């Protein structure tokens, strides 16, 4: 799938969904991100820029969330995904859909009870199975973004797959969701969530470089783009050097 749609939909989502923008980045930003280069169809001219060795570890962000939690959806759609579109070369993201759910083992199989009811449990399972089946985060995250930005997270799966992962079979995802594999994957998410130190008190719960503090949480939810740029210790990409880039997503 052409990468220009990622940048276009990210901008569209955070601007209220009124229109799909074309490539309108200034020339100095065209090679600041691989996704911008793809959006503006200048990726061949930026090849040397992206083939140079990475000088520093990327900033890592882990999001513990629930698929139907309004605050979780707001952060993912308006902060996390747009920042990833611009800065994926200097950041790594881990998504753990589970949040405040509870589990119990019944006859050797895990049963889950979610804060926002059964539709949320299904949404959590779908997004978990998407990440497992697609393997590549560059493929699964746009589908999850598409679902979370829609009116109905669960019901929009088929349409989002058609746009972002057209070769993926819906039946394969749903077989994971309803089968033993999905059950085991969600139990693993429960274990990851229960192992948080400090324990999570709310969702979204955000770890930056493996750490959670109130200050990091507040900063990530209010100005994630700026935070990632400032925390990256290598040479800053051009998107970080230009204040106008961040304003396009605020």
C-alpha positions in Angstrom: 0.0 0.0 0.0 1.2 3.5 -0.8 2.6 5.3 2.3 1.1 8.7 1.3 -2.2 7.6 2.6 -0.7 7.2 6.1 0.3 10.8 6.4 -2.8 12.0 4.7 -5.2 10.2 7.1 -3.2 11.2 10.1 -3.5 14.8 9.3 -7.2 14.3 8.4 -7.9 12.7 11.7 -6.4 15.3 13.9 -7.9 18.2 11.9 -11.4 16.9 12.5 -11.8 14.8 9.4 -12.9 17.6 7.1 -10.6 17.0 4.1 -7.7 14.8 3.0 -4.6 17.0 2.4 -2.1 16.6 -0.4 1.6 16.8 0.1 2.1 20.3 1.4 5.4 20.0 3.3 8.1 22.6 2.7 11.1 21.4 0.8 13.3 21.3 3.9 11.1 18.6 5.4 10.8 16.3 2.4 13.5 14.0 3.7 12.8 14.4 7.4 10.8 11.2 7.5 10.5 8.2 5.2 6.7 8.5 5.3 6.9 12.2 4.3 9.2 11.2 1.4 6.7 8.6 0.3 3.8 11.1 0.6 5.7 13.6 -1.6 7.1 10.9 -3.9 10.7 11.9 -3.4 11.9 8.6 -1.7 14.5 8.0 -4.4 16.1 11.4 -3.7 16.2 10.6 0.0 17.8 7.1 -0.2 21.2 8.2 1.1 19.7 9.9 4.1 17.9 6.8 5.2 20.6 4.3 4.5 23.1 5.9 7.0 23.6 3.9 10.2 21.5 4.8 13.2 23.6 6.9 15.7 21.5 6.4 18.8 18.8 4.1 20.2 15.3 5.1 19.3 12.9 6.5 21.9 10.7 3.6 23.0 7.0 4.2 24.0 4.8 1.5 25.4 1.0 2.1 25.5 -1.2 0.0 27.8 -4.7 0.8 26.8 -8.3 -0.4 26.1 -9.8 -0.4 22.6 -12.9 1.5 23.7 -11.5 3.8 26.3 -12.2 7.4 25.1 -8.9 8.8 26.5 -6.9 5.9 25.0 -8.5 6.4 21.6 -7.8 10.2 21.7 -4.2 9.7 22.6 -3.6 7.0 19.9 -5.4 9.0 17.1 -4.3 12.6 17.8 -0.8 12.1 19.4 0.7 8.7 18.9 -0.1 7.8 15.3 0.7 11.3 13.9 4.0 11.4 15.8 4.9 7.9 14.5 4.1 9.0 10.9 6.6 11.8 11.3 9.2 10.2 13.6 9.1 6.4 13.1 12.8 6.4 12.3 13.7 7.5 15.8 11.0 5.8 17.9 9.7 2.3 18.7 6.2 1.7 19.8 4.7 -1.3 21.8 0.9 -1.6 22.0 -0.7 -3.7 24.8 -4.5 -3.7 24.6 -5.9 -4.9 28.0 -5.9 -2.1 30.5 -8.4 -2.5 33.4 -9.7 -5.9 32.2 -9.9 -8.9 34.5 -9.2 -12.5 33.7 -10.1 -15.9 35.2 -9.2 -19.4 34.2 -12.3 -21.6 33.6 -11.6 -25.2 32.7 -8.2 -24.4 31.3 -9.3 -21.4 29.2 -9.1 -17.8 30.0 -12.2 -15.6 30.3 -12.0 -11.8 30.2 -14.2 -9.1 31.6 -13.5 -5.6 30.2 -14.3 -2.2 31.6 -16.4 -1.2 28.6 -18.1 -4.5 28.2 -17.8 -7.3 25.7 -17.3 -5.1 22.6 -14.1 -3.8 24.2 -12.9 -7.3 24.9 -13.5 -8.1 21.2 -11.7 -4.9 20.1 -8.7 -5.7 22.4 -8.6 -9.2 20.9 -8.8 -8.0 17.3 -6.0 -5.5 17.7 -3.8 -8.1 19.5 -4.4 -10.7 16.7 -3.7 -8.0 14.1 -0.3 -7.4 15.5 0.4 -11.1 15.8 -0.8 -12.1 12.3 0.7 -9.1 10.4 4.0 -9.3 12.2 5.1 -6.0 10.8 4.2 -3.0 13.0 4.3 -0.7 9.9 1.3 -2.8 8.6 -0.7 -3.4 11.8 -0.5 0.1 13.3 -2.3 1.9 10.4 -5.1 -0.7 10.7 -5.4 -0.1 14.4 -5.4 3.6 13.9 -8.1 3.3 11.3 -10.3 1.2 13.7 -9.7 3.6 16.7 -10.5 6.7 14.7 -13.8 5.2 13.4 -17.2 5.5 15.0 -17.2 1.7 15.7 -13.9 0.1 16.5 -15.0 -3.4 16.0 -17.3 -3.0 13.1 -14.7 -1.1 11.0 -12.2 -3.9 10.9 -13.1 -5.2 7.4 -13.0 -1.7 5.9 -9.7 -0.8 7.5 -8.1 -4.1 6.3 -9.2 -3.3 2.7 -7.4 0.1 2.9 -4.2 -0.8 4.9 -3.7 -4.5 4.5 -5.7 -5.7 1.5 -3.9 -9.0 1.2 -4.8 -10.0 4.8 -7.8 -12.3 5.1 -10.4 -11.2 7.5 -11.2 -14.9 8.3 -7.6 -15.4 9.5 -7.8 -12.5 11.9 -11.2 -13.7 13.2 -10.0 -17.3 13.6 -7.3 -15.9 16.0 -9.9 -13.8 17.8 -12.3 -16.7 18.5 -9.7 -19.4 18.9 -7.1 -20.6 21.4 -4.4 -18.5 19.9 -6.2 -15.2 20.6 -7.0 -16.5 24.1 -3.3 -17.1 24.8 -2.2 -13.8 23.3 -4.7 -11.9 25.5 -3.5 -13.8 28.6 0.0 -12.7 27.7 -1.2 -9.0 27.6 -2.8 -9.6 31.0 0.6 -10.8 32.3 2.4 -7.8 30.8 -0.1 -5.4 32.4 0.0 -7.1 35.8 3.8 -6.9 35.8 3.9 -3.1 35.5 6.0 -1.4 38.1 4.6 0.8 39.4 1.2 -0.8 38.8 -1.1 1.0 36.4 -3.8 3.2 38.0 -5.6 4.3 34.9 -5.5 4.1 31.1 -3.9 5.1 28.9 -0.8 4.1 30.8 2.4 5.2 29.1 6.0 4.1 29.5 8.8 6.1 27.9 12.1 4.2 27.6 10.7 1.6 30.0 9.7 4.1 32.7 6.4 5.6 33.9 6.1 8.9 35.9 3.3 11.4 36.1 5.5 13.9 34.4 6.3 11.6 31.4 2.6 10.7 31.1 1.4 14.3 31.1 4.1 15.3 28.6 3.4 12.4 26.3 -0.4 13.1 26.3 0.1 16.8 25.6 3.1 17.1 23.4 4.4 13.7 22.3 6.1 14.9 19.1 8.2 17.5 20.9 9.0 15.0 23.7 10.3 12.4 21.3 12.4 14.9 19.4 14.0 16.2 22.7 14.6 12.7 24.1 16.3 11.3 21.0 20.1 11.6 21.6 21.2 11.1 18.0 21.2 13.6 15.2 17.7 15.1 15.1 15.7 14.5 11.9 14.7 17.6 10.0 11.1 17.3 11.3 12.4 17.9 14.8 14.5 20.9 13.7 11.6 22.7 12.2 8.9 24.0 14.7 6.4 24.1 11.9 6.3 20.3 11.5 4.9 19.7 15.0 2.2 22.4 14.5 0.7 20.4 11.6 -0.4 17.7 14.1 -1.7 20.0 16.9 
